[in-house]
């Protein structure tokens, strides 16, 4: 009997509501951390609008962040094997006004 697995053992039943399934667009992530948690704020910046909004905040333990990092590395590798290398963007060259008009005093 010990060798038999129970039905659904190790499986997680995850529910995805229609609202969450739509997703939230983000073009900037800000990561901060404390000794016990990592906080990732997903931000949406719009052209010509000086104020960006945090659209979602995810709080994770250090262990979960490391698992997320490994999963992202694995998925990026799989993506690039099919679609080619993702070009790295130097964040210092991205204008924070997103191409909108430059403010003048």
DSSP file (Angstrom, degrees, kcal/mol; ACC not computed):
  #  RESIDUE AA STRUCTURE BP1 BP2  ACC     N-H-->O    O-->H-N    N-H-->O    O-->H-N    TCO  KAPPA ALPHA  PHI   PSI    X-CA   Y-CA   Z-CA
    1    1 A X    >         0   0    0      0, 0.0     3,-1.1     0, 0.0     0, 0.0   0.000 360.0 360.0 360.0 -31.4    0.0    0.0    0.0
    2    2 A X  T 3   +     0   0    0      1,-0.3     0, 0.0     3,-0.0     0, 0.0   0.762 360.0  58.2 -66.4 -24.2    2.9    2.4    0.7
    3    3 A X  T 3  S+     0   0    0      2,-0.1     2,-0.3     0, 0.0    -1,-0.3   0.670  86.6  93.4 -80.1 -16.6    3.9    2.3   -3.0
    4    4 A X  S <  S-     0   0    0     -3,-1.1     2,-0.3     1,-0.0     0, 0.0  -0.591  71.1-138.0 -81.4 136.2    0.6    3.5   -4.2
    5    5 A X        -     0   0    0     -2,-0.3     2,-0.1     1,-0.0     3,-0.1  -0.714  18.2-119.0 -91.8 142.9    0.2    7.2   -4.8
    6    6 A X    >   -     0   0    0     -2,-0.3     3,-1.9     1,-0.1    -1,-0.0  -0.479  43.8 -87.2 -72.9 149.2   -3.0    9.0   -3.8
    7    7 A X  T 3  S+     0   0    0      1,-0.3    -1,-0.1    -2,-0.1     3,-0.1  -0.333 113.0   7.3 -57.6 138.4   -4.9   10.7   -6.6
    8    8 A X  T >  S+     0   0    0      1,-0.2     3,-1.9    -3,-0.1    -1,-0.3   0.594  86.6 162.9  65.1  13.3   -3.7   14.2   -7.3
    9    9 A X  T <  S+     0   0    0     -3,-1.9    -1,-0.2     1,-0.3     3,-0.1  -0.479  72.1  10.5 -65.3 127.0   -0.8   13.8   -4.9
   10   10 A X  T 3  S+     0   0    0      1,-0.3     2,-0.3    -2,-0.3    -1,-0.3   0.334 104.8 115.7  86.3  -7.8    1.7   16.5   -5.6
   11   11 A X    <   -     0   0    0     -3,-1.9     2,-0.5    -4,-0.0    -1,-0.3  -0.729  53.2-150.1 -95.1 145.3   -0.7   18.4   -7.9
   12   12 A X        -     0   0    0     -2,-0.3     2,-0.8    -3,-0.1    -4,-0.0  -0.961   9.6-139.8-115.2 129.8   -2.0   21.8   -7.0
   13   13 A X        -     0   0    0     -2,-0.5     2,-0.5    -5,-0.0    -2,-0.0  -0.804  26.2-170.5 -88.6 111.3   -5.5   22.9   -8.2
   14   14 A X        -     0   0    0     -2,-0.8     2,-0.4     2,-0.0    -2,-0.0  -0.899   9.6-153.7-110.5 128.8   -5.0   26.6   -9.3
   15   15 A X        -     0   0    0     -2,-0.5     2,-0.5     0, 0.0    -2,-0.0  -0.860   5.9-166.3-101.8 134.5   -8.0   28.8  -10.1
   16   16 A X        -     0   0    0     -2,-0.4    -2,-0.0     4,-0.0     2,-0.0  -0.951  12.8-146.6-123.1 109.6   -7.6   31.7  -12.5
   17   17 A X     >  -     0   0    0     -2,-0.5     4,-2.4     1,-0.1     5,-0.1  -0.295  24.7-113.6 -70.8 159.8  -10.4   34.2  -12.6
   18   18 A X  H  > S+     0   0    0      1,-0.2     4,-1.1     2,-0.2    -1,-0.1   0.887 116.6  53.3 -59.7 -40.2  -11.3   36.0  -15.8
   19   19 A X  H  4 S+     0   0    0      1,-0.2     3,-0.5     2,-0.2     4,-0.5   0.925 112.7  41.9 -63.4 -45.9  -10.1   39.3  -14.3
   20   20 A X  H >4 S+     0   0    0      1,-0.2     3,-1.3     2,-0.2    -1,-0.2   0.859 107.5  62.5 -70.4 -34.3   -6.7   38.0  -13.4
   21   21 A X  H 3< S+     0   0    0     -4,-2.4    -1,-0.2     1,-0.3    -2,-0.2   0.772  91.8  66.3 -62.8 -26.0   -6.4   36.1  -16.6
   22   22 A X  T 3< S-     0   0    0     -4,-1.1    -1,-0.3    -3,-0.5    -2,-0.2   0.800  98.2-152.4 -65.2 -28.0   -6.5   39.4  -18.5
   23   23 A X    <   -     0   0    0     -3,-1.3     2,-0.4    -4,-0.5    -1,-0.1   0.008   9.7 -97.3  79.5 170.9   -3.2   40.4  -17.0
   24   24 A X        -     0   0    0     -4,-0.1     2,-0.3    -3,-0.1    -1,-0.1  -0.999  30.8-126.7-130.2 128.7   -1.7   43.8  -16.2
   25   25 A X        +     0   0    0     -2,-0.4     2,-0.3     2,-0.0    30,-0.1  -0.571  31.8 174.7 -77.1 136.3    0.7   45.5  -18.5
   26   26 A X        +     0   0    0     -2,-0.3    18,-0.2    18,-0.1     3,-0.1  -0.995  22.4 177.1-141.5 135.6    4.0   46.7  -16.9
   27   27 A X  S    S+     0   0    0     16,-1.8     2,-0.3    -2,-0.3    17,-0.2   0.184  74.8  43.2-121.5  15.7    7.0   48.2  -18.6
   28   28 A X  E     -A   43   0A   0     15,-1.2    15,-3.5     2,-0.0     2,-0.4  -0.944  60.2-165.1-156.6 136.4    9.1   48.8  -15.4
   29   29 A X  E     -A   42   0A   0     -2,-0.3     2,-0.5    13,-0.2    13,-0.2  -0.991   4.9-161.9-124.2 133.9    9.8   46.7  -12.3
   30   30 A X  E     -A   41   0A   0     11,-2.6    11,-2.9    -2,-0.4     2,-0.5  -0.967  10.3-162.9-115.0 124.7   11.2   48.1   -9.1
   31   31 A X  E     +A   40   0A   0     -2,-0.5     2,-0.3     9,-0.2     9,-0.2  -0.927  15.5 164.1-115.4 127.3   12.7   45.6   -6.7
   32   32 A X  E     -A   39   0A   0      7,-2.5     7,-3.2    -2,-0.5     2,-0.3  -0.882  12.9-165.8-129.8 165.3   13.5   46.3   -3.1
   33   33 A X  E     -A   38   0A   0     -2,-0.3     5,-0.2     5,-0.2     2,-0.2  -0.993  15.4-163.3-152.3 158.6   14.2   43.9   -0.2
   34   34 A X        -     0   0    0      3,-2.8     3,-0.2    -2,-0.3     5,-0.0  -0.665  53.8 -85.1-122.5-178.7   14.5   43.5    3.5
   35   35 A X  S    S+     0   0    0     -2,-0.2    27,-0.1     1,-0.2     3,-0.1   0.762 128.0  31.8 -62.1 -21.9   16.2   40.7    5.4
   36   36 A X  S    S+     0   0    0      1,-0.2    26,-0.4    25,-0.1     2,-0.3   0.546 121.2  25.0-115.5  -9.0   13.0   38.6    5.2
   37   37 A X        -     0   0    0     24,-0.2    -3,-2.8    -3,-0.2     2,-0.4  -0.999  54.9-137.2-156.4 155.3   11.2   39.5    1.9
   38   38 A X  E     -AB  33  60A   0     22,-3.2    22,-2.8    -2,-0.3     2,-0.5  -0.924  19.6-156.0-110.2 140.4   11.6   40.9   -1.6
   39   39 A X  E     -AB  32  59A   0     -7,-3.2    -7,-2.5    -2,-0.4     2,-0.6  -0.978   6.2-169.2-119.7 124.4    9.1   43.4   -3.0
   40   40 A X  E     -AB  31  58A   0     18,-2.9    18,-2.6    -2,-0.5     2,-0.6  -0.957   3.3-164.9-116.3 115.5    8.6   43.7   -6.7
   41   41 A X  E     -AB  30  57A   0    -11,-2.9   -11,-2.6    -2,-0.6     2,-0.6  -0.889   8.5-152.1 -99.1 122.6    6.5   46.7   -7.8
   42   42 A X  E     -AB  29  56A   0     14,-3.2    13,-3.0    -2,-0.6    14,-1.4  -0.862  19.9-165.9 -96.7 122.1    5.3   46.4  -11.4
   43   43 A X  E     -AB  28  54A   0    -15,-3.5   -16,-1.8    -2,-0.6   -15,-1.2  -0.808  17.7-148.5-115.2 146.5    4.8   49.9  -12.9
   44   44 A X  E     - B   0  53A   0      9,-2.4     9,-1.5    -2,-0.3     2,-0.4  -0.959  16.4-170.5-115.1 114.3    3.1   51.2  -16.0
   45   45 A X        -     0   0    0     -2,-0.6     2,-0.4     7,-0.2     7,-0.1  -0.873   5.6-158.9-103.6 136.3    4.7   54.3  -17.5
   46   46 A X    >   -     0   0    0     -2,-0.4     3,-1.8     3,-0.4    54,-0.1  -0.897  28.7 -96.3-116.2 145.3    2.9   56.1  -20.3
   47   47 A X  T 3  S+     0   0    0     -2,-0.4    51,-0.2     1,-0.3    52,-0.1  -0.314 106.4   6.2 -58.7 133.4    4.4   58.5  -22.9
   48   48 A X  T 3  S+     0   0    0     49,-1.8     2,-0.6     1,-0.2    -1,-0.3   0.455 101.2 111.3  76.5   0.2    4.1   62.2  -21.9
   49   49 A X    <   -     0   0    0     -3,-1.8    -3,-0.4    48,-0.2    -1,-0.2  -0.928  52.5-161.4-110.7 115.7    2.7   61.4  -18.5
   50   50 A X  S    S+     0   0    0     -2,-0.6     2,-0.6    -3,-0.1    -1,-0.1   0.683  72.4  70.8 -72.5 -16.3    5.1   62.3  -15.7
   51   51 A X        -     0   0    0     -5,-0.0     2,-0.3     2,-0.0    -5,-0.2  -0.890  66.9-162.7-107.9 118.8    3.5   60.2  -13.0
   52   52 A X        -     0   0    0     -2,-0.6     2,-0.4    -7,-0.1    -7,-0.2  -0.679  11.6-137.9 -95.3 152.8    3.8   56.4  -13.3
   53   53 A X  E     -B   44   0A   0     -9,-1.5    -9,-2.4    -2,-0.3     2,-0.6  -0.910  11.5-126.4-115.7 137.0    1.5   54.1  -11.4
   54   54 A X  E     -B   43   0A   0     -2,-0.4   -11,-0.3   -11,-0.2     3,-0.1  -0.704  27.0-177.0 -73.2 121.1    2.3   50.9   -9.6
   55   55 A X  E     +     0   0A   0    -13,-3.0     2,-0.3    -2,-0.6   -12,-0.2   0.716  64.7   6.3 -94.1 -25.2   -0.1   48.4  -11.1
   56   56 A X  E     -B   42   0A   0    -14,-1.4   -14,-3.2     2,-0.0     2,-0.4  -0.973  57.2-156.8-159.1 143.0    0.8   45.4   -8.9
   57   57 A X  E     -B   41   0A   0     -2,-0.3     2,-0.5   -16,-0.2   -16,-0.2  -0.992  10.4-168.6-124.4 127.5    3.0   44.6   -5.9
   58   58 A X  E     -B   40   0A   0    -18,-2.6   -18,-2.9    -2,-0.4     2,-0.5  -0.968   4.0-161.6-117.3 129.1    4.3   41.1   -5.3
   59   59 A X  E     +B   39   0A   0     -2,-0.5     2,-0.3   -20,-0.2   -20,-0.2  -0.951  18.4 173.6-113.5 124.8    5.9   40.3   -1.9
   60   60 A X  E     -B   38   0A   0    -22,-2.8   -22,-3.2    -2,-0.5     2,-0.1  -0.909  33.0-113.3-130.9 153.6    8.0   37.1   -1.9
   61   61 A X     >  -     0   0    0     -2,-0.3     4,-2.2   -24,-0.2     5,-0.2  -0.462  39.9-107.9 -74.7 158.8   10.3   35.3    0.5
   62   62 A X  H  > S+     0   0    0    -26,-0.4     4,-2.0     1,-0.2     5,-0.2   0.876 121.1  54.1 -56.0 -37.1   14.0   35.1   -0.5
   63   63 A X  H  > S+     0   0    0      1,-0.2     4,-2.0     2,-0.2    -1,-0.2   0.913 109.0  47.0 -64.3 -42.3   13.6   31.4   -1.2
   64   64 A X  H  > S+     0   0    0      2,-0.2     4,-2.5     1,-0.2    -1,-0.2   0.859 109.4  54.3 -69.3 -34.1   10.6   32.1   -3.6
   65   65 A X  H  X S+     0   0    0     -4,-2.2     4,-2.7     2,-0.2    -1,-0.2   0.910 108.3  49.4 -64.1 -40.7   12.5   34.9   -5.3
   66   66 A X  H  X S+     0   0    0     -4,-2.0     4,-2.3     2,-0.2    -2,-0.2   0.912 111.1  49.1 -65.5 -40.7   15.4   32.5   -6.0
   67   67 A X  H  X S+     0   0    0     -4,-2.0     4,-2.4     2,-0.2    -2,-0.2   0.905 111.5  50.2 -62.8 -40.5   13.0   29.9   -7.4
   68   68 A X  H  X S+     0   0    0     -4,-2.5     4,-2.7     2,-0.2    -2,-0.2   0.923 109.1  51.4 -62.4 -44.7   11.4   32.6   -9.6
   69   69 A X  H  X S+     0   0    0     -4,-2.7     4,-2.5     1,-0.2    -2,-0.2   0.917 111.4  47.1 -58.7 -44.8   14.8   33.7  -10.9
   70   70 A X  H  X S+     0   0    0     -4,-2.3     4,-2.3     2,-0.2    -1,-0.2   0.900 112.4  49.6 -65.7 -40.1   15.7   30.1  -11.8
   71   71 A X  H  X S+     0   0    0     -4,-2.4     4,-2.5     2,-0.2    -2,-0.2   0.893 111.4  49.4 -65.6 -39.2   12.3   29.6  -13.5
   72   72 A X  H  X S+     0   0    0     -4,-2.7     4,-2.8     2,-0.2     5,-0.2   0.923 110.2  50.5 -65.2 -43.6   12.8   32.8  -15.5
   73   73 A X  H  X S+     0   0    0     -4,-2.5     4,-2.2     1,-0.2    -2,-0.2   0.926 112.2  47.7 -58.0 -45.1   16.3   31.8  -16.5
   74   74 A X  H  X S+     0   0    0     -4,-2.3     4,-2.1     1,-0.2    -2,-0.2   0.918 114.2  45.9 -62.9 -44.7   14.9   28.4  -17.7
   75   75 A X  H  X S+     0   0    0     -4,-2.5     4,-2.6     2,-0.2    -2,-0.2   0.862 110.9  52.3 -70.2 -35.6   12.0   30.0  -19.6
   76   76 A X  H  X S+     0   0    0     -4,-2.8     4,-2.9     2,-0.2     5,-0.2   0.916 109.2  50.9 -64.3 -41.8   14.3   32.7  -21.2
   77   77 A X  H  X S+     0   0    0     -4,-2.2     4,-1.7    -5,-0.2    -2,-0.2   0.923 112.3  46.1 -60.6 -44.6   16.6   29.9  -22.4
   78   78 A X  H  X S+     0   0    0     -4,-2.1     4,-0.9     2,-0.2    -2,-0.2   0.910 113.3  49.6 -64.2 -42.4   13.7   28.0  -23.9
   79   79 A X  H >X S+     0   0    0     -4,-2.6     4,-3.2     1,-0.2     3,-0.9   0.937 111.5  48.3 -60.8 -48.4   12.3   31.2  -25.5
   80   80 A X  H 3X S+     0   0    0     -4,-2.9     4,-1.7     1,-0.3    -1,-0.2   0.799 103.8  60.5 -67.4 -28.3   15.6   32.1  -27.1
   81   81 A X  H 3< S+     0   0    0     -4,-1.7    -1,-0.3    -5,-0.2    -2,-0.2   0.792 118.2  30.7 -68.1 -25.1   16.2   28.6  -28.4
   82   82 A X  H << S+     0   0    0     -4,-0.9    -2,-0.2    -3,-0.9    -1,-0.2   0.843 134.6  25.6 -95.7 -43.7   13.0   29.1  -30.5
   83   83 A X  H  < S-     0   0    0     -4,-3.2    -3,-0.2     1,-0.3    -2,-0.2   0.466 107.3-109.7-106.5  -4.2   12.9   32.8  -31.2
   84   84 A X     <  -     0   0    0     -4,-1.7    -1,-0.3    -5,-0.3    -2,-0.1  -0.188  57.5 -31.0  93.2 168.8   16.5   33.9  -31.0
   85   85 A X        -     0   0    0      1,-0.1     2,-0.5    -4,-0.1    -8,-0.0  -0.290  57.9-125.3 -64.0 137.2   18.4   36.0  -28.5
   86   86 A X        -     0   0    0    -10,-0.1     2,-0.2     1,-0.0    -1,-0.1  -0.726  31.2-119.9 -79.9 124.8   16.5   38.7  -26.6
   87   87 A X        -     0   0    0     -2,-0.5     2,-0.3     1,-0.1    -1,-0.0  -0.497  24.5-126.0 -70.0 130.5   18.5   41.9  -27.1
   88   88 A X        -     0   0    0     -2,-0.2     2,-0.5     1,-0.0    -1,-0.1  -0.573  19.8-147.7 -76.6 138.1   19.6   43.4  -23.9
   89   89 A X        -     0   0    0     -2,-0.3     2,-0.8     5,-0.0     5,-0.1  -0.933  13.0-129.7-110.9 126.8   18.6   47.0  -23.3
   90   90 A X    >   -     0   0    0     -2,-0.5     3,-2.1     1,-0.2     4,-0.3  -0.658  16.5-150.5 -74.9 111.1   20.8   49.4  -21.3
   91   91 A X  G >  S+     0   0    0     -2,-0.8     3,-0.9     1,-0.3    -1,-0.2   0.695  89.4  68.6 -58.3 -21.6   18.4   50.9  -18.8
   92   92 A X  G 3  S+     0   0    0      1,-0.2    -1,-0.3     3,-0.0    -2,-0.0   0.695  97.3  52.9 -73.7 -16.3   20.4   54.1  -18.6
   93   93 A X  G <  S+     0   0    0     -3,-2.1     2,-0.6     2,-0.1    -1,-0.2   0.479  82.9 101.9 -95.9  -2.6   19.4   55.0  -22.2
   94   94 A X  S <  S-     0   0    0     -3,-0.9     2,-0.2    -4,-0.3    -5,-0.0  -0.720  73.9-131.6 -83.4 119.4   15.7   54.6  -21.6
   95   95 A X    >   -     0   0    0     -2,-0.6     3,-1.5     1,-0.2    -2,-0.1  -0.515   3.3-142.9 -72.2 134.7   14.1   58.0  -21.2
   96   96 A X  T 3  S+     0   0    0      1,-0.3    -1,-0.2    -2,-0.2    -2,-0.0   0.668 100.5  62.5 -72.2 -14.5   11.8   58.2  -18.2
   97   97 A X  T >  S-     0   0    0      3,-0.1     3,-2.0   -50,-0.1   -49,-1.8   0.477 102.9-134.2 -86.8  -0.2    9.4   60.5  -20.2
   98   98 A X  T <   -     0   0    0     -3,-1.5    -2,-0.1     1,-0.3   -51,-0.1   0.806  68.6 -50.5  55.1  34.5    8.9   57.6  -22.6
   99   99 A X  T 3  S+     0   0    0      1,-0.2    -1,-0.3   -52,-0.1     3,-0.1   0.458 106.9 129.3  87.6  -0.1    9.3   59.8  -25.6
  100  100 A X  S <  S-     0   0    0     -3,-2.0    -1,-0.2     1,-0.2    -3,-0.1  -0.156  71.3 -60.6 -77.4-179.9    6.8   62.5  -24.5
  101  101 A X        -     0   0    0      1,-0.1     2,-0.3    -3,-0.1    -1,-0.2  -0.321  55.5-114.3 -64.5 143.8    7.6   66.2  -24.4
  102  102 A X        -     0   0    0     -3,-0.1    -1,-0.1     1,-0.1     2,-0.1  -0.629  33.2-113.8 -79.2 133.4   10.4   67.3  -22.1
  103  103 A X        -     0   0    0     -2,-0.3     2,-0.4     2,-0.0    -1,-0.1  -0.377  32.3-159.8 -66.9 144.3    9.3   69.4  -19.2
  104  104 A X              0   0    0      1,-0.1    -1,-0.0    -2,-0.1     0, 0.0  -0.962 360.0 360.0-127.2 145.5   10.6   73.0  -19.3
  105  105 A X              0   0    0     -2,-0.4    -1,-0.1     0, 0.0    -2,-0.0   0.431 360.0 360.0 -93.3 360.0   10.8   75.5  -16.4
